[in-house]
Amino acid sequence: MKQADSPDNRIARRALLQFSLGAAVLLTSPAQVLASPPGFDEWREGFRVRAMAKGISAGTWQRAMARVEPDMSVFKQMRSQPEFHEQVWQYINRRVSDWRIINGKIALKNNEALFARIERDFGVERGTLLALWGVESAYGDPLVQQNHMTPVFPSLAALAWNEPRRKAYWEAELINALRIVDKGWSTPEEMRGSWAGAMGNSQWMPEVWLNVGIDYDGDGKVSPFGKPDDALGSTAKYLVNRGKWRRGEHWGYEVRASGEISGSRTYAAWQAAGVTRANGQPFPQPNASAQMWTPVAGGPTFLLGPNFYAVKSYNPSMNYALAICHLGDRCLGAPPFIQPFPGSERILTLAEVQEMQTRLTKAGFDTGGTDGRVGNDTMKAIKDFQQRAGIAPADGYGGLKVLAKLRQGS
């Protein structure tokens, strides 16, 4: 549902969950209204006419847009997305963290019946859905909603009014958001999301909410918030319809191969060519097809089936798809990759991450909490510490080397 991991692409269809904060301008009462930026009121009146022409009711307009002020912080956020140049193994480690594995197992246990129903209805593996949920919203953690999300109408209004390159896109998403309120599916107050307007358990943009979302819990509305039923059921539907998910097939396997071989062939044909699973087990479906991929020379090699590319349809980044697929496997009890990436470190344990965050905070580098989750606040704190300590590269990655340096400092 999102584009590749760059600032421009993150804002298409749905936005990648980023733990980036902004000073949102909240929906205000008439007594609190500040002077609008020059030109905004004129734009809003023109947009009101266009919204009404598309069927938005006067009542919805009054609730959501009549007194809204544009959240101008979105432009700073758009320009200054944190740049952390991660190697593939760092990217994987940060997303397949000990926190996500531990809490993924808890989330699966607490929602066993829901995942079983989705597998039955859509054929999408529980591990994949679980991992998407974990990466997008930390399994729906309300603290993410509370601390890292802002009202979407001020954000979308600012972008639709004054983002020069994609005004038509943002205006369409703002009308989609108004339609959601019109349908009675949500309220302007509930609709909090990222700076680009992505919301809820699986970070939906309004277009996805309207056109892909389903009422999977039968409460008469479609909602990405609260109970995960609608969000996960809809994500499974998305993977089937847009990603062409194949029921009963695994995403792929780590393999051992003597060289990189191109093309798509059956697992049986790969085996005949000397390619075997890294763990020595047979391929469960020898007649299913796959293609080979080695992300980094000297690192693990994979045979990727169609369902890997179904995940990639959600965010067209190969590294993102690999992280999701691997996290899903780990939550279901699989081990780390057998062949390590060159120069890689093992993933820190939850206790080690918490110790790192505690030591960084005591040293004057604010991590935004010490819960064992590594978001942009923690990465910025790590990068600042690396620069002060003379650690090169100052890449924001919190691993064994950073923890050892912090321990020395104490």
Helices and strands as residue ranges (DSSP letters): H 7-10, G 30-32, H 40-53, H 58-64, H 73-79, H 88-95, H 98-110, H 112-122, H 126-137, H 142-148, E 150-151, H 152-162, H 167-182, E 192-193, H 206-211, H 229-241, E 252-256, E 264-266, H 267-272, E 276-277, E 289-293, E 301-304, H 306-312, H 318-331, H 350-362, H 376-389, H 400-409
